[in-house]
């Protein structure tokens, strides 16, 4: 908060911070050295556990984001010979966002913790006596039953939200699948559901017939509110636990007015960069928020196949994202700063490029190379491994990209099937589970979401020509200027 002088005279100069903007009284208002009468101070407060928010005084309005926890992945019951169990993914947590004018003296914040193994996420909420925002946790179920037949279990529902200007239901958990053909058994856990501020766990992987085995569900891997992965068990293995979800979070952004004869709260300008450029620190700037997202990984084509053969390419991984709020006087953004934007990974399965700005790096996601052609023998097999998400550095918040799923092929009694690998997600782009297809059909790759999403890999059944890959989502740099 700036304490402007009382009873100023025309032409009087005020410099609130060394090296900051200079203000001049024009007879009716203070104007900045940039010729504007605008000014604003912004502070972000991030709460990872329950607390009380106290109004520091002088807050003109607040923007509150409430993200609840995801649900834990569903467990798999212990099995006997010739049967299997496959748990679905936990649902993503709900999200609410609201702009609150003239906020009261305090608010009660309740933040839901991470949960695991079949537990539904708790409620995250904000309440100040006048305004209440509620985000419910993602759902989960008790352990999946062991069966001796082919089954697909639907994923768990995402949590709902109320009270916001924007209320978004969390993404559903991915379905699990088990396939039985005679003595051949395969089982795969479901993916965790995504949330607005987080990504669910990818698939827990696959167990195959031949010996007793289980795979514990994977934990949610990025941000807040993602669901845990489902577990699998096969051929007499013990029960396997579902994966843990990501916890909830509350973010309170405070917008300040000014004391004394202050100008009106000011302008906000967002600049979106999709190619290399230069940003210049403008006069009168009070704060700058940077969101730096790398390029998503691409997915290469599937090779051609013959009768009873199949192949499936894995998904490209999502890009990393670095986020930081800079004060205008921060040396890191002084003068001119280069903006570098990461290119998308191509349909040849190349990696996405890095995006950079003022010491922040959003790393590109790994691309998925060409899938192998696999013969009819065996049951499940990874014809293309999963890919690694991009990293991020330099931010107040560094969110890694989620990995791209492996490409799976399957053959049962001469029937060839395949599972295209789902693409990974970035902080601003949803990841998606790949589609399953059977009967020898072919599915081309699907481009990754912008910005920074990984491509879905193609799948190729029996007697098909090569099936085309897809590119990842391009990177981007978002700069929001507050005056």
C-alpha positions as semicolon CSV with decimal commas, in nm:
position;residue;x (nm);y (nm);z (nm)
1;X;0,000;0,000;0,000
2;X;0,132;0,345;-0,090
3;X;0,087;0,625;0,165
4;X;0,050;0,927;-0,065
5;X;0,116;1,270;0,093
6;X;-0,183;1,463;0,228
7;X;-0,274;1,808;0,080
8;X;-0,031;1,788;-0,215
9;X;0,048;2,087;-0,435
10;X;0,028;2,081;-0,813
11;X;0,347;1,936;-0,960
12;X;0,453;1,771;-0,630
13;X;0,654;1,448;-0,691
14;X;0,621;1,129;-0,482
15;X;0,850;0,822;-0,517
16;X;0,705;0,543;-0,295
17;X;0,987;0,290;-0,349
18;X;1,347;0,336;-0,458
19;X;1,375;0,253;-0,827
20;X;0,996;0,230;-0,860
21;X;0,761;0,454;-1,060
22;X;0,747;0,830;-0,990
23;X;0,408;0,990;-0,918
24;X;0,309;1,355;-0,978
25;X;0,002;1,542;-0,843
26;X;-0,176;1,704;-1,140
27;X;-0,421;1,902;-0,930
28;X;-0,688;1,631;-0,911
29;X;-0,506;1,292;-0,897
30;X;-0,164;1,130;-0,865
31;X;-0,033;1,020;-1,206
32;X;0,252;0,776;-1,267
33;X;0,573;0,851;-1,455
34;X;0,422;0,660;-1,746
35;X;0,145;0,921;-1,784
36;X;-0,122;0,701;-1,624
37;X;-0,325;0,763;-1,309
38;X;-0,353;0,388;-1,254
39;X;-0,191;0,177;-0,987
40;X;-0,247;-0,153;-0,808
41;X;-0,067;-0,385;-0,568
42;X;-0,140;-0,758;-0,587
43;X;-0,048;-1,031;-0,337
44;X;-0,113;-1,405;-0,374
45;X;-0,156;-1,625;-0,066
46;X;-0,153;-2,004;-0,114
47;X;-0,299;-2,227;0,159
48;X;-0,213;-2,600;0,166
49;X;-0,380;-2,666;0,503
50;X;-0,679;-2,528;0,693
51;X;-0,629;-2,174;0,825
52;X;-0,790;-1,832;0,879
53;X;-0,744;-1,559;0,619
54;X;-0,721;-1,216;0,783
55;X;-0,781;-0,900;0,583
56;X;-0,457;-0,697;0,611
57;X;-0,649;-0,372;0,550
58;X;-0,679;-0,171;0,231
59;X;-0,788;-0,473;0,021
60;X;-1,021;-0,350;-0,252
61;X;-1,133;-0,699;-0,358
62;X;-1,013;-1,059;-0,354
63;X;-1,017;-1,340;-0,608
64;X;-1,060;-1,675;-0,434
65;X;-0,990;-2,015;-0,591
66;X;-1,101;-2,328;-0,404
67;X;-0,974;-2,664;-0,532
68;X;-1,067;-2,981;-0,345
69;X;-0,875;-3,309;-0,323
70;X;-0,918;-3,595;-0,567
71;X;-1,047;-3,940;-0,478
72;X;-0,815;-4,231;-0,412
73;X;-0,776;-4,505;-0,672
74;X;-0,992;-4,814;-0,636
75;X;-0,822;-5,120;-0,488
76;X;-0,816;-5,466;-0,648
77;X;-0,935;-5,762;-0,440
78;X;-0,713;-6,066;-0,404
79;X;-0,770;-6,324;-0,676
80;X;-0,770;-6,697;-0,728
81;X;-0,639;-6,892;-1,024
82;X;-0,794;-6,801;-1,359
83;X;-0,952;-6,474;-1,249
84;X;-0,858;-6,107;-1,206
85;X;-0,955;-5,777;-1,042
86;X;-0,913;-5,423;-1,182
87;X;-0,982;-5,097;-0,996
88;X;-1,102;-4,774;-1,161
89;X;-0,932;-4,436;-1,117
90;X;-1,041;-4,188;-0,849
91;X;-1,236;-3,880;-0,959
92;X;-1,083;-3,533;-0,972
93;X;-1,174;-3,271;-0,711
94;X;-1,425;-2,992;-0,771
95;X;-1,320;-2,626;-0,823
96;X;-1,485;-2,291;-0,752
97;X;-1,364;-1,935;-0,825
98;X;-1,516;-1,602;-0,721
99;X;-1,432;-1,231;-0,721
100;X;-1,532;-1,074;-0,385
101;X;-1,570;-0,696;-0,357
102;X;-1,502;-0,527;-0,022
103;X;-1,401;-0,850;0,156
104;X;-1,476;-0,872;0,530
105;X;-1,226;-0,886;0,815
106;X;-1,157;-1,261;0,798
107;X;-1,254;-1,592;0,639
108;X;-1,238;-1,957;0,747
109;X;-1,044;-2,182;0,508
110;X;-1,079;-2,561;0,512
111;X;-0,837;-2,756;0,290
112;X;-0,887;-3,128;0,219
113;X;-0,584;-3,357;0,252
114;X;-0,471;-3,627;0,010
115;X;-0,655;-3,960;0,041
116;X;-0,573;-4,309;-0,080
117;X;-0,701;-4,661;-0,151
118;X;-1,071;-4,625;-0,219
119;X;-1,137;-4,312;-0,009
120;X;-1,333;-4,018;-0,151
121;X;-1,170;-3,676;-0,124
122;X;-1,281;-3,438;0,151
123;X;-1,441;-3,094;0,111
124;X;-1,238;-2,776;0,063
125;X;-1,419;-2,452;0,145
126;X;-1,398;-2,075;0,197
127;X;-1,646;-1,891;0,421
128;X;-1,639;-1,526;0,532
129;X;-1,991;-1,498;0,677
130;X;-2,132;-1,356;0,355
131;X;-1,974;-1,564;0,080
132;X;-1,926;-1,942;0,088
133;X;-1,740;-2,143;-0,176
134;X;-1,752;-2,522;-0,151
135;X;-1,555;-2,773;-0,359
136;X;-1,629;-3,139;-0,300
137;X;-1,367;-3,410;-0,329
138;X;-1,347;-3,666;-0,608
139;X;-1,525;-3,996;-0,551
140;X;-1,389;-4,346;-0,508
141;X;-1,525;-4,695;-0,439
142;X;-1,442;-4,998;-0,227
143;X;-1,218;-5,264;-0,379
144;X;-1,316;-5,409;-0,717
145;X;-1,437;-5,769;-0,706
146;X;-1,240;-6,056;-0,851
147;X;-1,406;-6,206;-1,160
148;X;-1,334;-6,476;-1,413
149;X;-1,473;-6,296;-1,717
150;X;-1,402;-5,994;-1,936
151;X;-1,512;-5,671;-1,763
152;X;-1,485;-5,290;-1,796
153;X;-1,538;-5,092;-1,472
154;X;-1,651;-4,731;-1,508
155;X;-1,434;-4,463;-1,349
156;X;-1,539;-4,271;-1,036
157;X;-1,721;-3,938;-1,057
158;X;-1,547;-3,604;-1,008
159;X;-1,637;-3,372;-0,720
160;X;-1,888;-3,089;-0,768
161;X;-1,855;-2,723;-0,658
162;X;-2,091;-2,442;-0,555
163;X;-2,087;-2,074;-0,465
164;X;-1,843;-1,943;-0,727
165;X;-1,874;-1,720;-1,029
166;X;-1,725;-2,032;-1,191
167;X;-1,800;-2,384;-1,061
168;X;-1,630;-2,679;-1,232
169;X;-1,684;-3,048;-1,163
170;X;-1,367;-3,258;-1,142
171;X;-1,287;-3,497;-1,425
172;X;-1,402;-3,860;-1,393
173;X;-1,155;-4,134;-1,316
174;X;-1,061;-4,361;-1,606
175;X;-1,226;-4,699;-1,651
176;X;-1,039;-5,020;-1,579
177;X;-1,042;-5,323;-1,803
178;X;-0,985;-5,695;-1,777
179;X;-0,996;-5,936;-2,069
180;X;-1,042;-6,313;-2,037
181;X;-1,012;-6,548;-2,335
182;X;-0,989;-6,906;-2,226
183;X;-0,684;-6,938;-2,004
184;X;-0,547;-6,601;-2,120
185;X;-0,614;-6,319;-1,870
186;X;-0,508;-5,953;-1,873
187;X;-0,602;-5,672;-1,631
188;X;-0,536;-5,297;-1,623
189;X;-0,615;-5,027;-1,362
190;X;-0,786;-4,698;-1,444
191;X;-0,639;-4,346;-1,469
192;X;-0,707;-4,083;-1,203
193;X;-0,940;-3,796;-1,295
194;X;-0,801;-3,449;-1,367
195;X;-0,895;-3,128;-1,184
196;X;-0,867;-2,760;-1,280
197;X;-0,544;-2,721;-1,081
198;X;-0,401;-3,072;-1,114
199;X;-0,365;-3,390;-1,315
200;X;-0,469;-3,740;-1,211
201;X;-0,237;-4,039;-1,205
202;X;-0,186;-4,225;-1,529
203;X;-0,284;-4,592;-1,561
204;X;-0,125;-4,820;-1,301
205;X;-0,001;-5,053;-1,572
206;X;-0,094;-5,403;-1,677
207;X;-0,078;-5,748;-1,524
208;X;-0,076;-6,048;-1,758
209;X;-0,149;-6,418;-1,726
210;X;0,127;-6,666;-1,660
211;X;0,182;-6,616;-1,287
212;X;0,024;-6,441;-0,990
213;X;0,090;-6,065;-0,994
214;X;-0,051;-5,732;-0,885
215;X;0,018;-5,364;-0,953
216;X;-0,048;-5,100;-0,686
217;X;-0,235;-4,794;-0,814
218;X;-0,014;-4,494;-0,895
219;X;-0,033;-4,167;-0,702
220;X;-0,157;-3,844;-0,860
221;X;0,147;-3,673;-1,007
222;X;0,094;-3,299;-1,065
223;X;-0,070;-3,001;-0,897
224;X;-0,375;-3,025;-0,674
225;X;-0,702;-3,220;-0,683
226;X;-0,602;-3,507;-0,915
227;X;-0,740;-3,858;-0,856
228;X;-0,530;-4,165;-0,771
229;X;-0,480;-4,457;-1,009
230;X;-0,666;-4,789;-0,984
231;X;-0,491;-5,114;-0,891
232;X;-0,485;-5,458;-1,058
233;X;-0,446;-5,817;-0,941
234;X;-0,434;-6,146;-1,132
235;X;-0,403;-6,526;-1,102
236;X;-0,408;-6,568;-0,724
237;X;-0,220;-6,253;-0,617
238;X;-0,293;-6,069;-0,292
239;X;-0,505;-5,755;-0,289
240;X;-0,342;-5,440;-0,431
241;X;-0,405;-5,087;-0,295
242;X;-0,534;-4,796;-0,503
243;X;-0,311;-4,490;-0,548
244;X;-0,329;-4,170;-0,343
245;X;-0,491;-3,850;-0,474
246;X;-0,349;-3,498;-0,475
247;X;-0,455;-3,271;-0,188
248;X;-0,671;-2,960;-0,211
249;X;-0,558;-2,595;-0,214
250;X;-0,704;-2,246;-0,163
251;X;-0,552;-1,942;-0,336
252;X;-0,652;-1,592;-0,220
253;X;-0,537;-1,310;-0,446
254;X;-0,555;-0,967;-0,280
255;X;-0,599;-0,651;-0,489
256;X;-0,513;-0,330;-0,304
257;X;-0,636;0,024;-0,340
258;X;-0,415;0,316;-0,229
259;X;-0,424;0,545;0,073
260;X;-0,470;0,922;0,056
261;X;-0,557;1,086;-0,277
262;X;-0,494;0,769;-0,474
263;X;-0,586;0,696;-0,836
264;X;-0,855;0,444;-0,917
265;X;-0,750;0,075;-0,924
266;X;-0,592;0,012;-1,256
267;X;-0,559;-0,169;-1,577
268;X;-0,471;-0,535;-1,630
269;X;-0,319;-0,638;-1,965
270;X;-0,254;-0,996;-2,074
271;X;-0,005;-1,074;-2,349
272;X;-0,001;-1,419;-2,509
273;X;0,314;-1,529;-2,691
274;X;0,303;-1,825;-2,930
275;X;0,635;-1,744;-3,098
276;X;0,969;-1,593;-2,995
277;X;0,956;-1,225;-2,904
278;X;1,090;-0,957;-2,667
279;X;0,899;-0,811;-2,371
280;X;0,984;-0,460;-2,245
281;X;0,916;-0,356;-1,885
282;X;0,670;-0,064;-1,927
283;X;0,650;0,254;-1,716
284;X;0,400;0,240;-1,429
285;X;0,403;-0,139;-1,401
286;X;0,326;-0,264;-1,049
287;X;0,348;-0,643;-1,091
288;X;0,384;-0,908;-1,362
289;X;0,256;-1,266;-1,360
290;X;0,434;-1,507;-1,597
291;X;0,303;-1,852;-1,697
292;X;0,558;-2,041;-1,910
293;X;0,441;-2,363;-2,080
294;X;0,663;-2,589;-2,294
295;X;0,559;-2,784;-2,604
296;X;0,388;-3,123;-2,577
297;X;0,550;-3,441;-2,708
298;X;0,440;-3,590;-3,040
299;X;0,347;-3,950;-3,122
300;X;0,494;-4,143;-3,417
301;X;0,306;-4,364;-3,663
302;X;0,226;-4,734;-3,615
303;X;0,396;-4,975;-3,851
304;X;0,191;-5,185;-4,090
305;X;0,057;-5,519;-3,964
306;X;-0,053;-5,854;-4,097
307;X;-0,312;-6,107;-3,979
308;X;-0,316;-6,164;-3,599
309;X;-0,062;-5,887;-3,543
310;X;-0,114;-5,544;-3,389
311;X;0,076;-5,240;-3,269
312;X;0,004;-4,922;-3,072
313;X;0,213;-4,612;-3,021
314;X;0,238;-4,453;-2,677
315;X;0,117;-4,101;-2,611
316;X;0,341;-3,796;-2,610
317;X;0,404;-3,651;-2,263
318;X;0,270;-3,317;-2,141
319;X;0,493;-3,013;-2,094
320;X;0,611;-2,856;-1,769
321;X;0,480;-2,515;-1,654
322;X;0,658;-2,251;-1,444
323;X;0,448;-1,977;-1,278
324;X;0,578;-1,668;-1,098
325;X;0,453;-1,329;-0,978
326;X;0,724;-1,061;-1,017
327;X;0,731;-0,722;-0,846
328;X;0,794;-0,445;-1,099
329;X;1,126;-0,368;-0,931
330;X;1,253;-0,727;-0,954
331;X;1,590;-0,721;-1,140
332;X;1,489;-1,037;-1,327
333;X;1,240;-0,838;-1,539
334;X;1,431;-0,511;-1,569
335;X;1,458;-0,360;-1,918
336;X;1,401;-0,598;-2,210
337;X;1,351;-0,974;-2,166
338;X;1,358;-1,245;-2,433
339;X;1,053;-1,470;-2,470
340;X;1,121;-1,820;-2,610
341;X;0,828;-2,046;-2,700
342;X;0,871;-2,424;-2,725
343;X;0,766;-2,592;-3,049
344;X;0,531;-2,891;-3,044
345;X;0,666;-3,243;-3,085
346;X;0,598;-3,362;-3,440
347;X;0,407;-3,663;-3,573
348;X;0,746;-3,837;-3,602
349;X;0,742;-3,870;-3,222
350;X;0,988;-3,589;-3,138
351;X;1,013;-3,412;-2,803
352;X;0,840;-3,080;-2,740
353;X;1,062;-2,771;-2,706
354;X;1,131;-2,562;-2,395
355;X;0,968;-2,224;-2,330
356;X;1,162;-1,964;-2,129
357;X;1,119;-1,615;-1,981
358;X;1,315;-1,424;-1,712
359;X;1,471;-1,730;-1,550
360;X;1,158;-1,948;-1,585
361;X;1,162;-2,266;-1,793
362;X;0,867;-2,483;-1,895
363;X;1,025;-2,803;-2,028
364;X;0,892;-2,986;-2,333
365;X;0,727;-3,328;-2,302
366;X;0,897;-3,642;-2,433
367;X;0,780;-3,775;-2,770
368;X;0,674;-4,135;-2,838
369;X;0,873;-4,319;-3,105
370;X;0,731;-4,563;-3,358
371;X;0,552;-4,867;-3,215
372;X;0,674;-5,219;-3,261
373;X;0,478;-5,481;-3,455
374;X;0,402;-5,771;-3,224
375;X;0,294;-6,126;-3,314
376;X;-0,016;-6,314;-3,203
377;X;0,152;-6,505;-2,921
378;X;0,110;-6,376;-2,566
379;X;-0,162;-6,153;-2,427
380;X;-0,079;-5,794;-2,335
381;X;0,245;-5,634;-2,444
382;X;0,382;-5,281;-2,449
383;X;0,460;-5,209;-2,813
384;X;0,557;-4,852;-2,716
385;X;0,664;-4,747;-2,362
386;X;0,519;-4,454;-2,170
387;X;0,690;-4,115;-2,205
388;X;0,820;-3,869;-1,943
389;X;0,653;-3,534;-1,871
390;X;0,843;-3,208;-1,906
391;X;0,992;-3,045;-1,596
392;X;0,970;-2,680;-1,485
393;X;1,210;-2,453;-1,296
394;X;1,238;-2,099;-1,161
395;X;0,874;-2,040;-1,065
396;X;0,689;-1,983;-0,739
397;X;0,495;-2,287;-0,863
398;X;0,661;-2,547;-1,089
399;X;0,417;-2,803;-1,232
400;X;0,560;-3,101;-1,422
401;X;0,376;-3,239;-1,723
402;X;0,208;-3,579;-1,685
403;X;0,346;-3,872;-1,877
404;X;0,203;-4,020;-2,194
405;X;0,054;-4,368;-2,159
406;X;0,220;-4,671;-2,310
407;X;0,076;-4,823;-2,628
408;X;-0,069;-5,170;-2,561
409;X;-0,133;-5,452;-2,807
410;X;-0,326;-5,767;-2,729
411;X;-0,392;-6,096;-2,906
412;X;-0,647;-6,351;-2,790
413;X;-0,712;-6,669;-2,982
414;X;-0,613;-6,515;-3,315
415;X;-0,806;-6,190;-3,254
416;X;-0,583;-5,883;-3,254
417;X;-0,661;-5,574;-3,042
418;X;-0,470;-5,264;-2,940
419;X;-0,486;-4,969;-2,699
420;X;-0,359;-4,633;-2,823
421;X;-0,150;-4,449;-2,565
422;X;-0,320;-4,145;-2,413
423;X;-0,138;-3,811;-2,425
424;X;-0,006;-3,643;-2,111
425;X;-0,137;-3,309;-1,983
426;X;0,016;-2,974;-1,892
427;X;-0,098;-2,723;-1,628
428;X;-0,328;-2,560;-1,887
429;X;-0,416;-2,860;-2,109
430;X;-0,602;-3,175;-2,011
431;X;-0,443;-3,516;-2,064
432;X;-0,661;-3,793;-2,208
433;X;-0,667;-4,172;-2,188
434;X;-0,625;-4,346;-2,523
435;X;-0,903;-4,544;-2,689
436;X;-0,930;-4,923;-2,703
437;X;-1,016;-5,084;-3,034
438;X;-1,063;-5,441;-3,144
439;X;-1,134;-5,657;-3,444
440;X;-0,836;-5,541;-3,642
441;X;-0,942;-5,176;-3,686
442;X;-0,701;-4,881;-3,707
443;X;-0,712;-4,552;-3,516
444;X;-0,496;-4,255;-3,623
445;X;-0,318;-4,040;-3,366
446;X;-0,489;-3,733;-3,218
447;X;-0,311;-3,398;-3,176
448;X;-0,230;-3,284;-2,823
449;X;-0,426;-2,999;-2,663
450;X;-0,289;-2,641;-2,659
451;X;-0,080;-2,540;-2,474
452;X;0,164;-2,819;-2,400
453;X;-0,056;-3,129;-2,419
454;X;0,091;-3,455;-2,548
455;X;-0,042;-3,627;-2,862
456;X;-0,246;-3,948;-2,846
457;X;-0,065;-4,233;-3,016
458;X;-0,227;-4,427;-3,302
459;X;-0,337;-4,792;-3,279
460;X;-0,321;-5,050;-3,558
461;X;-0,502;-5,384;-3,572
462;X;-0,451;-5,685;-3,794
463;X;-0,370;-5,645;-4,165
464;X;-0,354;-5,264;-4,162
465;X;-0,125;-5,024;-4,344
466;X;0,087;-4,786;-4,136
467;X;-0,131;-4,550;-3,931
468;X;-0,035;-4,184;-3,898
469;X;0,095;-4,026;-3,577
470;X;0,010;-3,683;-3,438
471;X;0,177;-3,366;-3,310
472;X;0,171;-3,239;-2,953
473;X;0,026;-2,907;-2,842
474;X;0,254;-2,607;-2,899
475;X;0,400;-2,415;-2,606
476;X;0,301;-2,064;-2,493
477;X;0,406;-1,782;-2,261
478;X;0,135;-1,577;-2,085
479;X;0,237;-1,243;-1,931
480;X;-0,020;-1,049;-1,728
481;X;0,072;-0,687;-1,647
482;X;-0,084;-0,513;-1,345
483;X;-0,067;-0,133;-1,327
